[in-house]
Amino acid sequence: MAAPNSMGFAKPPEATRIVVAMSGGVDSSVVAALLKSQGYDVVGLTMQLYDHGAMTAKSKTCCAGQDIYDARRVADMIGFPHYVVDYETTFKADVMDRFADGYIHGETPVPCVLCNQTVKFRDLLKAAKDLGADALATGHYVQRIAAPGGAELHCAADPDRDQSYFLFTTTHAQLDFVRFPLGGMNKSETRALATKFGLHIAAKPDSQDICFVPTGDYAAVIKKLRPEAARGGEIVHVDGRVLGKHDGIIHFTVGQRRGLGIGGEADPLYVVRIEPEAARVIVGAKETLLRDAFALHGVNWLGAGNTPPSDGAQVRVKLRNTHAPIAATVFGAGEGAAKVALAAPEAAVTPGQACVFYEGNRVLGGGWIARDTAPAQLPHNLRRQAVATR
C-alpha cells in the first residue's frame, strides 16, 4: 500500500480532490494555495450567507461581497476552480434566527459555533462530497490527529490562535472528512506563506466581528429579525427590590456589569439571571453569580462511547473562548444532556454559551449551558463525587 500523503490518503496528491472552504480571508486562501502547491486537485467553495447591502465593503467580517471577490481572485491567480454556494436561507434559519431567539429566551448564543455546526460542516461538507472530494479543508487553527480509535480533535499548536472552542460540535464522521492544514502554524507563518504565494490579501485584517453584526450592535439586529423583542420590563435586585426599568432583555447578558442603567448601590451590580417570560432582569453582587454546577443540552461527545460516562469523566472545561480551561467533572445525563461540576465556583456560567471539554490538548466535545440551571439541580451523589475530585 502506498504511503499516505499529507492529507492522510493512500494515493498521490494529484488523485486527491480537496475542497477548500474559502472565506476570502488570509487563512483559507493560504490553505488553498498551499494544497495546490503540493499538487492536490483543489476546488474552492465560498459561501454566500447574507445580503450585506451597504455593509459589503466592511473588512472585519467574513463572507461579505468583497470577501467573495477576494476568494475568486485568489483562485484565478493560483489556478483552480472556484464556486459560490448560496446558503442565505439556511444561514438565516440556522444561525441568525437562532441567535435572535437565544437572546429573546435570556441566553447569550455563540453564532460562530452554530455556523460551523450547520452551514459549514453540514451543508458545505455535503457540497464537497457532491463534487467528489476526498476531504474538506478549512482555515481553522485546530489540529486533527489520526489515532487508532479514529481521528481526534486537538488544540492548535499556537494557543493564541486556537479555535477549538468553536468546533466542539464537530462529529466523529465529520472529523473523518475534514482537514485543518494550519493547525500547526502561527499567524505570522500563515501570512509569510501568503506573501510567498503572492496573494493580494496577504495583509488583509482578520475577521473580528460576528459577520452579520458588523457594527457590534446586537440589539439592532435582533429587533430587525424579531420586532417583538423590544419589550420593556423591570430590573430587580436579588433581594426583591425593583431598581429600575429596561427597554428589552436583549440588551443584557448574564455576568454583565456595565450599561445596566441603574445606580445608587454601594457595590457594583451584575446581571445574575434573566427571566424572559416576565421580561425581568435580576441583578446582584458578584458573589451571587457564582456557580459550581450546571446542566448542558445539545452535548456532542468525542471521547470513548456515545456520551460522557454517567459516573463522571475528569476534564478541563472552557466556559468562554477567551478563558483558560478549568478543572471539572462531566456526567452523562441521557442522550444529548450532561451535568458539569466545577472544581471551584465560577462567575462565567452564562446560559446559551458553550462549555467545551478538554483532556490535555484533546477536545472531548461540549454542550450548551442551559438557562434554567442552578447548583442544586446536580444530584447530591454526583456533587459529592465532584467534590471528591477537587
C-alpha positions as CSV (number, residue, x, y, z in Angstrom):
1,M,0.0,0.0,0.0
2,A,1.3,3.5,-0.8
3,A,2.4,5.8,2.0
4,P,-0.3,8.3,3.0
5,N,0.1,11.8,1.5
6,S,0.0,14.9,3.7
7,M,-3.8,14.7,3.9
8,G,-3.7,11.1,5.0
9,F,-4.8,9.4,1.8
10,A,-3.0,6.4,0.3
11,K,-2.9,7.9,-3.2
12,P,-0.9,10.7,-4.8
13,P,-2.0,14.3,-4.3
14,E,-2.9,14.8,-7.9
15,A,-5.5,12.0,-7.5
16,T,-6.8,13.5,-4.3
17,R,-9.5,16.2,-4.6
18,I,-9.7,18.6,-1.7
19,V,-12.5,21.2,-1.5
20,V,-11.3,24.3,0.4
21,A,-13.9,26.4,2.3
22,M,-12.7,29.9,1.2
23,S,-14.0,32.9,3.2
24,G,-11.9,35.4,1.3
25,G,-9.5,35.9,4.2
26,V,-5.8,35.1,4.6
27,D,-6.1,31.8,6.3
28,S,-8.4,29.9,3.9
29,S,-6.6,31.5,0.9
30,V,-3.3,30.2,2.2
31,V,-4.8,26.7,2.7
32,A,-6.0,26.6,-1.0
33,A,-2.6,27.9,-2.3
34,L,-0.6,25.5,-0.1
35,L,-2.6,22.5,-1.2
36,K,-2.4,23.5,-4.8
37,S,1.4,23.9,-4.5
38,Q,1.6,20.3,-3.1
39,G,-0.1,19.0,-6.2
40,Y,-3.6,18.4,-4.9
41,D,-6.7,18.7,-7.0
42,V,-8.1,21.8,-5.3
43,V,-11.6,23.2,-5.7
44,G,-12.6,26.4,-3.8
45,L,-16.1,26.9,-2.4
46,T,-17.2,30.2,-0.9
47,M,-20.5,30.6,1.0
48,Q,-22.8,33.5,0.3
49,L,-24.5,33.8,3.7
50,Y,-26.4,37.1,3.7
51,D,-27.2,40.2,1.6
52,H,-24.9,42.7,3.3
53,G,-26.1,45.6,1.1
54,A,-24.2,48.7,2.1
55,M,-22.0,46.6,4.5
56,T,-20.3,44.6,1.8
57,A,-17.2,46.8,2.0
58,K,-16.6,46.1,5.7
59,S,-13.2,44.5,6.1
60,K,-13.7,43.0,9.6
61,T,-16.3,40.5,8.7
62,C,-16.3,37.3,6.6
63,C,-18.4,36.1,3.6
64,A,-19.4,39.6,2.5
65,G,-19.3,40.8,-1.1
66,Q,-15.6,41.9,-1.0
67,D,-14.6,38.6,0.5
68,I,-16.3,36.6,-2.3
69,Y,-14.4,38.7,-4.8
70,D,-11.1,38.2,-2.9
71,A,-11.6,34.4,-2.8
72,R,-12.3,34.3,-6.6
73,R,-9.3,36.4,-7.3
74,V,-7.0,34.0,-5.3
75,A,-8.5,31.0,-7.2
76,D,-7.9,32.7,-10.6
77,M,-4.3,33.6,-9.7
78,I,-3.4,30.2,-8.3
79,G,-5.3,28.3,-10.9
80,F,-8.1,26.2,-9.6
81,P,-11.9,26.1,-9.9
82,H,-13.9,28.3,-7.6
83,Y,-17.7,28.3,-7.0
84,V,-20.0,30.4,-4.8
85,V,-22.8,28.5,-3.0
86,D,-25.9,30.4,-1.8
87,Y,-26.7,29.4,1.8
88,E,-28.6,32.6,2.7
89,T,-31.8,30.8,3.5
90,T,-30.3,28.1,5.7
91,F,-27.9,30.6,7.3
92,K,-30.8,32.8,8.3
93,A,-32.8,29.9,9.7
94,D,-29.9,28.0,11.5
95,V,-27.7,30.9,12.6
96,M,-29.3,34.3,12.5
97,D,-32.8,33.3,13.7
98,R,-31.3,31.1,16.4
99,F,-29.1,33.9,17.5
100,A,-32.1,36.2,17.9
101,D,-34.2,33.6,19.6
102,G,-31.4,32.9,22.0
103,Y,-31.4,36.5,23.2
104,I,-35.2,36.5,23.4
105,H,-35.0,33.5,25.7
106,G,-32.5,35.1,28.0
107,E,-29.4,33.4,26.6
108,T,-26.2,34.5,25.0
109,P,-25.6,32.4,21.9
110,V,-22.4,31.8,20.0
111,P,-23.2,32.1,16.3
112,C,-19.8,31.1,15.1
113,V,-20.4,27.6,16.6
114,L,-23.8,27.4,15.0
115,C,-22.3,28.3,11.7
116,N,-19.7,25.6,11.9
117,Q,-22.3,23.1,13.0
118,T,-24.8,23.8,10.3
119,V,-23.9,25.6,7.0
120,K,-20.2,24.8,7.2
121,F,-19.8,21.2,8.4
122,R,-23.2,20.1,7.3
123,D,-24.1,21.9,4.1
124,L,-20.7,22.8,2.8
125,L,-19.4,19.3,3.6
126,K,-22.2,17.8,1.7
127,A,-21.4,20.0,-1.3
128,A,-17.8,18.9,-1.1
129,K,-18.8,15.3,-1.2
130,D,-21.2,16.0,-4.2
131,L,-18.1,17.4,-6.0
132,G,-16.3,14.1,-5.5
133,A,-14.0,15.4,-2.9
134,D,-11.8,13.2,-0.6
135,A,-11.8,15.9,2.1
136,L,-13.0,19.4,3.0
137,A,-10.2,21.7,4.2
138,T,-10.7,24.9,6.2
139,G,-8.5,27.7,7.6
140,H,-9.3,26.9,11.2
141,Y,-6.4,26.9,13.7
142,V,-7.1,23.5,15.2
143,Q,-5.4,20.1,14.8
144,R,-6.9,16.8,13.5
145,I,-4.8,13.9,14.9
146,A,-5.1,10.4,13.5
147,A,-5.4,7.8,16.2
148,P,-6.2,4.1,16.5
149,G,-9.7,4.8,17.6
150,G,-10.3,7.4,14.8
151,A,-9.5,11.0,14.1
152,E,-9.2,13.2,17.2
153,L,-9.7,17.0,17.5
154,H,-6.8,18.8,19.3
155,C,-6.0,22.4,20.1
156,A,-3.9,24.4,17.7
157,A,-0.1,24.5,18.2
158,D,-0.4,28.3,18.7
159,P,-2.6,28.8,21.8
160,D,-3.2,32.4,20.8
161,R,-4.9,31.3,17.6
162,D,-6.6,28.2,18.8
163,Q,-10.2,27.9,17.6
164,S,-11.1,24.5,19.1
165,Y,-13.8,26.1,21.3
166,F,-15.8,27.0,18.2
167,L,-15.6,23.4,16.8
168,F,-16.8,21.4,19.7
169,T,-19.9,20.2,17.7
170,T,-17.8,18.5,15.1
171,T,-18.8,14.8,15.0
172,H,-16.7,11.7,14.5
173,A,-18.0,11.3,11.0
174,Q,-17.1,14.9,10.1
175,L,-13.6,14.6,11.6
176,D,-13.1,11.7,9.2
177,F,-13.6,14.1,6.3
178,V,-12.3,17.5,7.3
179,R,-8.7,18.7,7.4
180,F,-7.1,21.7,9.1
181,P,-3.7,22.4,7.4
182,L,-3.0,25.5,9.5
183,G,-3.3,23.8,12.9
184,G,0.4,23.5,13.4
185,M,1.2,27.1,12.4
186,N,1.0,30.5,13.9
187,K,-0.4,33.6,12.1
188,S,3.0,35.0,11.2
189,E,3.8,31.8,9.4
190,T,0.5,31.9,7.6
191,R,1.0,35.5,6.4
192,A,4.5,34.6,5.3
193,L,3.1,31.9,3.1
194,A,0.5,34.3,1.7
195,T,3.4,36.6,0.7
196,K,5.4,33.7,-0.7
197,F,2.4,32.7,-2.9
198,G,1.9,36.3,-4.0
199,L,-1.6,36.5,-2.6
200,H,-3.1,40.0,-2.8
201,I,-4.8,39.6,0.6
202,A,-1.5,38.8,2.5
203,A,-2.0,41.8,4.7
204,K,-5.8,41.7,4.9
205,P,-7.1,42.2,8.5
206,D,-8.6,39.3,10.4
207,S,-12.3,39.0,10.8
208,Q,-13.2,40.3,14.2
209,D,-17.0,40.8,14.3
210,I,-19.9,38.5,14.0
211,C,-20.4,38.5,10.3
212,F,-24.0,39.7,10.3
213,V,-23.4,42.2,13.1
214,P,-20.5,44.2,11.7
215,T,-21.3,47.3,13.8
216,G,-21.4,45.3,17.0
217,D,-25.0,46.4,17.7
218,Y,-26.6,43.0,18.5
219,A,-29.8,44.5,19.8
220,A,-30.4,46.4,16.5
221,V,-30.1,43.1,14.5
222,I,-32.3,41.2,16.9
223,K,-35.0,43.9,16.7
224,K,-34.9,43.7,12.9
225,L,-35.3,39.9,13.0
226,R,-37.7,39.9,15.9
227,P,-39.5,43.3,16.2
228,E,-41.4,42.0,19.3
229,A,-38.1,41.6,21.2
230,A,-38.1,45.2,22.4
231,R,-40.4,44.6,25.3
232,G,-39.6,46.6,28.4
233,G,-39.6,45.3,31.9
234,E,-38.1,45.7,35.4
235,I,-34.6,45.4,36.8
236,V,-34.9,43.7,40.1
237,H,-32.3,43.1,42.8
238,V,-31.9,39.5,44.1
239,D,-33.4,40.8,47.4
240,G,-36.6,41.7,45.6
241,R,-36.2,45.5,45.3
242,V,-37.2,47.0,41.9
243,L,-34.2,49.2,40.9
244,G,-35.3,50.4,37.6
245,K,-36.8,49.7,34.1
246,H,-35.2,48.4,30.9
247,D,-36.3,48.5,27.2
248,G,-35.7,44.9,26.4
249,I,-33.9,41.8,27.8
250,I,-32.0,41.6,24.5
251,H,-29.7,44.3,25.9
252,F,-28.5,42.1,28.7
253,T,-26.4,39.0,29.3
254,V,-25.7,37.1,32.5
255,G,-22.5,38.4,34.0
256,Q,-22.9,41.9,32.5
257,R,-21.8,44.8,34.7
258,R,-21.7,47.9,32.5
259,G,-24.7,49.6,30.9
260,L,-27.3,48.4,33.4
261,G,-28.7,51.9,33.7
262,I,-29.1,51.8,37.5
263,G,-27.2,53.4,40.3
264,G,-27.3,54.2,44.0
265,E,-25.9,50.9,45.2
266,A,-22.8,50.6,47.4
267,D,-21.3,47.7,45.5
268,P,-21.2,47.0,41.7
269,L,-24.1,45.0,40.4
270,Y,-24.1,42.3,37.8
271,V,-26.8,40.6,35.8
272,V,-27.4,37.3,37.7
273,R,-30.4,35.9,35.8
274,I,-32.7,36.8,33.0
275,E,-36.4,35.9,33.2
276,P,-37.7,36.2,29.7
277,E,-41.3,35.2,30.4
278,A,-41.6,38.2,32.8
279,A,-39.2,40.4,30.8
280,R,-37.3,40.7,34.1
281,V,-33.6,41.2,34.7
282,I,-32.2,40.1,38.1
283,V,-29.1,41.8,39.4
284,G,-26.9,41.3,42.4
285,A,-23.4,41.4,43.8
286,K,-20.7,39.4,42.1
287,E,-20.8,36.5,44.5
288,T,-24.4,35.9,43.5
289,L,-23.1,34.9,40.1
290,L,-21.0,32.1,41.3
291,R,-22.0,28.6,40.2
292,D,-20.2,25.3,40.8
293,A,-22.6,23.0,38.8
294,F,-24.9,23.4,35.8
295,A,-26.7,21.4,33.1
296,L,-25.9,21.2,29.4
297,H,-28.0,20.4,26.4
298,G,-27.0,19.6,22.8
299,V,-24.0,17.7,24.0
300,N,-21.5,16.3,21.5
301,W,-19.1,13.8,22.9
302,L,-15.9,12.9,21.2
303,G,-14.5,10.6,23.8
304,A,-15.0,6.8,24.2
305,G,-18.6,5.8,23.9
306,N,-21.5,7.8,22.7
307,T,-22.0,10.0,25.7
308,P,-20.0,11.1,28.8
309,P,-19.9,8.4,31.4
310,S,-22.8,8.6,33.9
311,D,-20.3,8.2,36.8
312,G,-18.2,11.1,35.6
313,A,-15.2,12.0,33.5
314,Q,-12.4,14.2,34.7
315,V,-11.9,17.1,32.2
316,R,-11.0,20.7,31.9
317,V,-13.7,23.0,30.5
318,K,-13.7,26.4,28.8
319,L,-16.8,28.5,29.6
320,R,-15.7,31.2,27.1
321,N,-13.3,31.1,24.2
322,T,-11.0,33.6,25.9
323,H,-11.0,31.9,29.3
324,A,-8.4,29.4,30.4
325,P,-9.7,25.8,30.9
326,I,-10.7,24.9,34.5
327,A,-10.9,21.6,36.3
328,A,-14.4,19.9,36.2
329,T,-16.2,16.6,36.1
330,V,-18.8,16.0,33.4
331,F,-21.5,13.4,34.0
332,G,-23.7,11.9,31.2
333,A,-27.3,12.6,31.8
334,G,-29.1,10.9,28.9
335,E,-28.8,11.5,25.2
336,G,-27.6,15.0,24.4
337,A,-27.5,16.0,28.0
338,A,-24.9,16.3,30.7
339,K,-24.2,17.8,34.2
340,V,-21.0,19.6,34.9
341,A,-19.5,20.1,38.4
342,L,-16.7,22.6,38.6
343,A,-13.7,22.2,41.0
344,A,-14.3,25.7,42.2
345,P,-17.2,28.2,41.7
346,E,-17.1,30.4,38.6
347,A,-18.9,33.6,37.7
348,A,-18.9,33.0,33.9
349,V,-21.6,30.3,33.7
350,T,-23.7,32.1,31.1
351,P,-26.8,30.4,29.6
352,G,-26.5,29.9,25.8
353,Q,-22.7,29.9,25.9
354,A,-20.7,26.8,25.1
355,C,-19.0,24.6,27.7
356,V,-16.2,22.7,25.9
357,F,-14.5,19.7,27.4
358,Y,-10.7,19.1,27.1
359,E,-8.4,16.3,28.1
360,G,-5.0,17.9,27.8
361,N,-4.9,19.3,24.3
362,R,-7.6,17.0,23.0
363,V,-11.2,18.2,22.6
364,L,-13.7,15.8,24.1
365,G,-16.7,17.7,22.9
366,G,-19.0,20.1,24.7
367,G,-22.5,21.3,25.1
368,W,-24.7,24.4,25.6
369,I,-25.2,25.8,29.1
370,A,-28.9,25.6,30.0
371,R,-30.7,28.7,31.2
372,D,-32.8,27.1,34.0
373,T,-29.8,25.7,35.9
374,A,-28.8,26.1,39.5
375,P,-26.2,24.2,41.6
376,A,-28.9,22.4,43.5
377,Q,-30.0,20.7,40.2
378,L,-27.0,18.4,40.2
379,P,-27.9,15.2,42.1
380,H,-26.3,15.1,45.6
381,N,-24.5,11.9,44.9
382,L,-22.9,13.4,41.8
383,R,-22.0,16.6,43.7
384,R,-20.2,14.5,46.3
385,Q,-18.2,12.7,43.6
386,A,-17.3,16.0,42.0
387,V,-16.1,17.5,45.3
388,A,-14.0,14.4,46.0
389,T,-12.1,15.0,42.7
390,R,-11.0,18.5,43.7
